[in-house]
C-alpha cells in the first residue's frame, strides 16, 4: 500500500511525500526531478490500476 501527501509548502514550491507499506517514505519534488509531473501522473495511473 502507498499513501501520499501533497501540498504547497510555499509560493511556487510543491512536493509529494509517499509512504510505503513498510513505513519508509520518499519525497518527490520538482526541484529534484525535472520530470516531476510525468512521474506523478505515472504513479497515480498505476495506483488507480491497483485500487480502482
Order of alpha helices (4+ residues) and beta strands (2+ residues): beta-beta-beta-alpha
